[in-house]
Amino acid sequence: MLDDMGIKFTEYNYCLSLIKINRGGTGKEYDDLYYSLAKYYAVKISDELDSKCMVVEDLQRVLLETCNIVTSEELRRTNRELEK
């Protein structure tokens, strides 16, 4: 895994993703419980593996908000303009 948007992924030996199984759980309380459990398990796994730990809530959103996204259509448009 490469470093991205200032997040130094290469400093971490493992990458785990927790997926919500939304069986009736909705709302802020469910999200808060999920995030609390993610932090709890991250510390336990980090202790067991003697490794560094980072928990990122909604990594995709964090990366989208901090990066400049260019769509393929925008790239095509730019290329057409450069060819003129």
C-alpha positions in Angstrom: 0.0 0.0 0.0 1.3 3.5 -0.9 1.2 6.7 1.1 -1.7 8.8 -0.1 -2.9 12.3 0.7 -0.6 12.7 3.7 -1.6 9.4 5.2 1.6 7.3 5.7 0.1 3.9 5.0 3.6 2.4 4.5 4.3 2.9 8.2 1.7 0.2 9.0 2.2 -3.5 8.4 -1.4 -4.5 8.2 -4.6 -3.1 6.7 -8.0 -4.1 8.0 -11.4 -2.9 6.8 -14.4 -3.3 9.0 -17.6 -3.5 7.1 -20.9 -2.6 8.8 -23.6 -5.3 8.6 -26.5 -3.0 8.9 -29.2 -5.3 10.3 -31.6 -2.8 11.7 -28.9 -0.5 13.0 -29.3 3.1 11.8 -28.6 6.6 12.9 -25.9 8.3 14.8 -26.0 5.9 17.8 -25.3 2.9 15.5 -22.4 4.8 13.8 -21.0 5.8 17.2 -21.2 2.2 18.4 -19.5 0.9 15.2 -16.7 3.5 15.5 -16.2 2.7 19.2 -15.9 -1.0 18.4 -13.5 -0.3 15.6 -11.2 1.6 18.0 -11.5 -1.1 20.6 -10.5 -3.9 18.2 -7.8 -1.8 16.7 -6.1 -1.4 20.1 -6.5 -5.1 20.9 -5.0 -6.2 17.5 -2.2 -3.6 17.8 -1.3 -4.9 21.2 -1.4 -8.5 20.1 0.7 -7.9 17.0 2.9 -5.3 18.6 2.3 -2.9 15.8 1.3 0.7 15.2 -2.4 1.4 14.8 -4.5 4.0 12.9 -8.3 4.1 12.8 -9.8 6.2 10.0 -13.5 6.8 10.0 -14.8 6.5 6.4 -11.4 6.5 4.7 -13.0 6.9 1.2 -14.7 10.1 2.3 -11.5 11.5 3.9 -9.5 10.8 0.7 -12.2 12.3 -1.5 -12.4 15.5 0.5 -8.6 16.0 0.5 -7.8 15.1 -3.1 -8.3 16.7 -6.5 -10.5 14.2 -8.4 -10.4 14.3 -12.2 -12.9 12.2 -14.1 -12.1 10.5 -17.3 -14.4 12.8 -19.2 -12.5 15.8 -17.9 -9.2 14.2 -19.0 -10.6 13.6 -22.5 -11.8 17.2 -22.7 -8.4 18.5 -21.6 -6.7 16.3 -24.1 -9.0 17.5 -26.9 -8.2 21.1 -26.0 -4.5 20.5 -26.0 -4.7 18.9 -29.4 -6.2 22.0 -30.9 
